[in-house]
């Protein structure tokens, strides 16, 4: 039970901190699944299945948690996308940016985390 729980905690933390946090948690949980099933239980087939399932859980649980959070606590707002561009951050990574105007006239720049 602790291996899937650690995977889900890592995916949720990855939404707020960094993608690399989720990757590290998922890889550690997959390694633990392989060690437990393959090393301690001596079941090679179960080790492969447990490792693949742990990696799939880490891959899909993060976006699912984000969508569930937005459905529960987010609020819908009418807005119009007026411009799209690419922004280069301080690390040199190019990011997509959308400029939106809502019904009150407020202008916001949305990035990848806001589903630009």
N, C-alpha and C positions, 0 to 999 in steps of 0.2 A: 504494500500500500504506500510505502514511503517513496518509491521510485516514481510513480505517476504524479504523486503530490509534489515532489521536488520539480518535476518537469513543468507542471502547471504554475507553480510559484515562480519559476524562472521565466516562463513566458509572460506572466503578468508584470513582473519586474522589468522585463525587457521592453514593455510598452512605455514605461515611464522613465527608465534610466537610459538604456542603450540596447541596440539589437545584439551587441556582443555579449551582454549579460545573459540574454536568452539562449544564445548559442552555447556559451560555456555551461549553463545549467543543463541544457539538452544533451550535450556531449557527455557530461559527467553522469547524468542519469542513464544514458544509453550504455556507458561503460559499466556502471553498477549493475544494470540488468543483465549484461553479458557475463559479468563475473558471478553473479548469484546463480543464474540459470545454467551457465556452462561450467563454471568452476566448482561451485558448492553442490549443485544438484547433479552434475555430470550429465546434462541433457543438452547436446549440441544443437539439435533442432529447435528446442525451446529457447535457447540463447539467441539464435538468429531471429526467431519470431518476436521475442521480447525486445530485442534491440531495435528492430524495424518498427514495432508498435510504439516504442518510446520516442523514436525520432519523428514518427508521424504525429504523435500527440503534441510534441513540441512545436511542430510546424503549423498545426491547425488550431491549437488552443488559443494562441495569442490574438489573432484576428477575430476569433469567435468571442472571446472575452471583451474585446474592444467594442464589437457591434452590440453585444448584450448590454454593456455599460451605457452606450449611447441611447439604446432603446429605453432603458429604465430611467436615466437621469438627464438625458439630453433634451434639448428643445428645438423644435423645427422652426426654421426661419426662412422666409422668402428672400431670395437674393438673385442677382444677375452677375454672371461672369463678364467683366468688361475687357480684361486683358490677361494674357498668359505670357510668361517669360521664364528664363533660366537665370537663377541666382547662384553665384559662386560664394560659398561660405569661407570662413577663415582657414579651413583645412585644404581648400582648393577643390572641394567636391561640388559638382554642379547639381542644383536642386531645382525642381519645377516649382513655380510660384504662380498662383492665380490671384488676380485682383478682383474682388467682388464688392458690389454695392448692394446694401439691403434696402428695405422699404423706407427706413428713416433717413437714408442718404449717407449713412456711415460707410466709409471705405475701409476694407480690411484686406491684407495680403495673407493668403492661405498657403501653407506648404504641404509636403507629402503627408505629414501626420494628420492634417485636417482634410485629407482626401482631395487634394487638388487634382 
